[in-house]
Amino acid sequence: MKILFIAFFLFSSIAIADNESVNQCKDKEKIAQWEDLIKKYKKDLGIVHLYALRTGLCQAIDDGKVELDDAIDVFDTEHHKLFDKRLTDENQSHKQNI
């Protein structure tokens, strides 16, 4: 069920409003969700990876070094990789338990 948790909380790096990307780095609710997530799952290297990536990308956006849409693409790519890996691992685990 961990995969559902990740899908629900992490698959929200991008929001679209009038065909424009929204910077969720400044969203206090999202920041709080990520802080709660890293506290609860600090031993989960996938979560640690995404947390660190998000933190670094947000800082790079603030510094004007990375464009928002590029940061969203990078984060979404890494999130999808983790999601796919977790799904594959869960499927393999399920097959072994049959």
N, C-alpha and C positions, 0 to 999 in steps of 0.2 A: 503493500500500500504506500510505501515511501514514494514511489514514482508518481502517484496521484497528488501527493503533497507538493512535490517539486513542480509538477505541471501547473497546479493551481496558483502557487505563489510566485513562481519564477517566470512564467510565460506572460509576463506583463512589462517587458522592457520598453515596449513601444505603445504609444496611444496615438490614434489619428483623430485630428479635429480639422475639418475642412481641408483634407488632403495634406495637412502639415504634420510633421512629427512633433511630438510633445516631449520636452525635456523632463523626464521623471526624476532626475537627480535632485531637483528642488522640492519634490513632492514629499511633505512631512510624513504622510501616511506610508508611502513606499519606503522611506528611510527607516521608519520604525519597524516595518515588516522585515526589512533586511537585517536590522540590528537584532531583532528577536530570533530570526532564523540562524544567524551566526552564533548567537549565545546557545541556542538549543542543539545545534549540530556542528559544534566547533571541531569535532573529530572527523567529520564527513569531508573528505578532500574535494569532492565535487562542489559542495556548497562553499567551502573555503575558496576554491578557485574562482567561482562566479562572484563571490563577495569581493575578493581582491580585484578582479577584473573590473567590476562595476565601479568600485571606489576609484581605481586608477583612471578609468575612462571619464568618470564625472569630473575628476580633477583636471584632466587634459582638456575637457570641454570648457571648464571654467577658465583655464589658462589660455584658451584660444588656440591650442595646438592641434585639436582634433575637431572636425565638424560633427555636429549632432548625428546626422544621418549615417556617417561612417562609424561612429561609436555604436549606434544601434545595430548596424550590420555585424560588427565584430561581436558584440554581446549575444545577439541572436544566434549567430553561428555556433558559438561556444555552448550556449544553452541547449541548442538542438543536439549537439554532439553528446552532451551529458544525458539528455532525455533519451536519445537513441541507445546509448550504452546501458542505461538503467533498464530500459525496456527489454533489450537483448538479454541482459543478466537475469532479469525476472523470468523471461521465457525459458531460458536454459535451466534455471532453478526449478521451475514448474515441471519441465520435462523430466528432470532427474527424480522428482518426487512422485512421478506416476508409476 
